[in-house]
């Protein structure tokens, strides 16, 4: 039972980017609520009741945006109250609340994204766009933990030599400076050796083809086609202004035309796609487990 983890990384990357771009670049209460609903539903299907503190954080983000925005933005016709001769408008409060919902949905989306898109999947996805960028990213992900381990080794060696006998600020500063100096020398030498080694192995050749374990399956093509098709239609509807929503100087009503309803429905379905994939795999897994238990009972 892998769910979204079994989806091709490039497809998952495109989906998460498109779902968030549509929500962020069109501040509309309907799309914001759909984005939040889809991201929270996916979070519950994947993680259940784990890490419940995330809800307090996102709630604080939503309330914070709703409260802070009217204090700095005084636009809007409907004045709720006046604080230090500064009007607090209802339109500004709704605008802040909407932006807070969008920020919370993005937080939920990328909390799931960070679990699904591991480092090897990110490197695979970036490698399709720019092999050199993927190579730099690979080296960065590899050398950061190596540098941390080497810094700890040098620091422990200095302690064993008795350099940190005096526990003073000056002594610690000198010790840290020695560690940094050694790390800079190590980094420069390592970069030179790595560059020469990679050149000797043909990394600079134009015909080099990277190896990857990830393959495109029929399901990946279907998910990619649906994502691109739905996103293209929604972006066209947004660009045409059918789902524009104005907060200032007063809140406008939602457009209920055919194009607007189509855009809302497509985005709602788009936000539910990962939940349907994850939930479908879990239901199938439970069904297979029930069949196995029944066969063992009969045996």
N, C-alpha and C positions, 0 to 999 in steps of 0.2 A: 504494500500500500504506500505509494509515493505521492500520488496526487499531483500537485503543481510541480513538485521536484522532478517528475518524469517528463514535463514539457520541455521542449528544446529551449536552451537559455536565450537564444536570439529572439524567439517568439515571446517568451516571458518578458524580456527587456522591452521590446516594442510595446507590449500590452500595457505595462506599468507606466511607461512614458506617456503614451497616448491618453490613458485614463486620467492621469494627473494634469496634463497640459490642458485638456478640455475643461477641467474644473477650475484651474487657476487663472486661465486667460479669459474667462467669462464669469464675472462675479454675478451669479444668478442664484437666488435662494433655492430654486428647484434642483438645479444641477449640483449645488453644494450639498443639499440633503441627500440626494441620490448617491453622491460620492461617499459621504459619511456612512450612509446605510450599507453600501456595498463593502466598504473597507472594514467596518465593525463586524458585519456578518461573516466575512472571510476570517477575521481574527478569531471569532468565537468558534467557527468550524475547525480551524487549525489548532488553536491553543486551548479552547474551552475556557476554564476559569483560572488558568495560570496567569501570573503577573497582573493581578487585578489593579495594581497601583497605576498602571498605564491609563486607566480610565480617569483617575483623579487628576493626572497631569493634563490630559486632553480637555477635561472639563475646566480646569484652571486656565488653559489657553483660550477656550471659547469665551468664558466669562471675562477674562482679562482684556481681550480684544473688544468685547462689547462695552466694557466700562471705560477703557482708556481712550478709545476713539472719540467719543463725544466730548471728552475733556480737552482735546487738541483740535478737533474739527468742529467748527460751529456752524456748518452749513445745514440747511433744512428749514422748512417753514414752521413745523410743529414743535414749539418749544415746550419741553416738559418742566424744566426748572431753570433757575439762574443761580450760578455759583460764582461769587466774586465778580459780578457784573458780566459773566460769560454765559451765554445761553447754551443749554444742553438740549439738542434737538432730537426728536424721535427718529428722524431719518438717519442721523449719524449713528444712533444706537443700533439700528437695524443693519446698517452697513458694516459696523464693527462686528456684530454678531455673525453676519454672513461670512466675513473674512476669517473669523475665528473657526467657524465650521469647516471652511476650506482648509485651513491650516491643520486642524485636527484630523481631517480625512487624509491629508497628505502624510501626516505622522503615522497613521494606521497603515496606509498603503506601504510605506517604506519600512515599517517594522516587519511586515511580512516579506517585503522584497529582500531585506537583509538576511532573512532566514533561508529563503529559496535560492537566491543568487549568491552562491559561495564564490570564493576567490577564483577557482578554476573556471567557473562558468562566466564570471566577469571577464577574465582574460580571453576566453573563447569568443565572447561576444565582441569585445574590443578588437580582437585580432582579425575579425571579419571586416572591420572598418579600416583599421590601420595596423598592420603587423608590427611596425616600429613602436607605436604607442603601446601595443600589447607586450612587446619585449621590455620596454621601460617599466611598465607596470609590474611585470613578472619579477624583474630584478629588484624593484622597490619593495615588493611584498616579501621577497626572500632576504634582502639585506637588512631590513629594519630589525627583525628578531635576532639576526646574527650580530649586529652591532650592539644590541642590548646585552646579549650574552657575553660578548667580548668585553664590554665595559664593566660588567660584573666581575669577570675574571681578572681584569687589570686592577680593579678596586680591591678585590680579595688578596691579590698578590702584594699590593702595597701595604695592606693591613698585616699580612704575614711578615713583611720586612720591617714592621715596627714604625712605619711612617706616621701613622695616626696615634702616636703616643699621647699627644696633647689634644684633648677634646675642646678645642677653641674654634671660634669662627674663622680665624686666620688660617689655622691648620687645615680645617675642612676646605676652605677656599683653595689653598695651595694643592691639596690632594685632588680636588675636582679639576683644577687647571691641568695637572699632570695627566689625569685620565683623558681629558679632552684633547690634549696634545698628542697622546698616544693614539687615540681614536682617529684623529685627522690623518696622521701618518699611515695608520692601517687602512683607512678608507682610500687614500690616494694610491697606495700600492695595490690594493685589491682591485680598484677600477682599472688600473693599467694591465694587470694580469688577466682580469676578466675580458677586457676588450681584445687583447691579443689572442686569448684562447678562443673567443667567439669568432674572430676573423679567421683563425686557422681551421675552425670547424665548418666554415662556409655560411655563417649567419648573414654575411653581407651579400651573398649571391642573390640574384634576381629571380632565379628559378626555384628557390627553396619553398617547399609546401609544408606547413605545420600539420602535425598529427593531432587528431582530436577523437575523443570517445563519443562525442555527441553527434547523433544523426537525426535527420528530419524524418519523422514518421507521418503517415497519412493524417493522424489527428493533429499534428503540428501545422500542416498545411491548411486544415480546416479552421483552426483557431486563428492563424495568421490572416487568412482570407476574411473571416468575419470581423476581426479587429480592424483591419485596414478599411474594409468596406463601410462598417458602421462609423468609424472615426472620420472618414472622408466626408460622408453625408452630414454628420454632425458639425464638422468644421465649416462646411459649405453653408449650412443653415445659420451658424453663428456669424460667418462673414457677411451673409445677406441681411443680418439684423433681425431675423425672425424671433429670436429668443433673447433679444436685448432687454435688460432690466435697468431702469434708472432710479437711483436713490435720491438724487438732488435735482432741483430744489424740493421736490416732493416725490413720494414713492408712486411709481406707475403700476398699473394693473398688469397681470401676466397676460401675455399674448396667447390666446386660445385658438389660433388659426391652425389649419391642417399641417403646415410646415413646422410650426412650433411644437405641436403635439407629437409629430413624427420624431423630431429631434429629442424631445424628452423621453419618449419610449425607447428609442435606440440607445440613448445613454444609460437608461436604467438597465436594459438588458446587458449592455457592455459591462456595467459595474458588477453584474451577477455572474459573469462568465467564470471567473476563478473559483467562486463558491460552488457553482455547479460542477466544475471539474473535481474539486477537492471532495465535495459531498458525495458525488457519484462514485468516486473510487472507494470512499469509506463504506458506502452502502454495499458496493460489490464485494468488498473484503469481508464484511460481516455476513453476507449471504454465503460466501464460500466457506467461512468458518462454521456456519450453521450446518452446511452440507457435510463437512468433515466430521463434526460432532455426531450427526445423525448416522453416518456410515459406521463410526466407531461403536455407537450404541447397538446397532443391528449386529455388528460382528461379535 
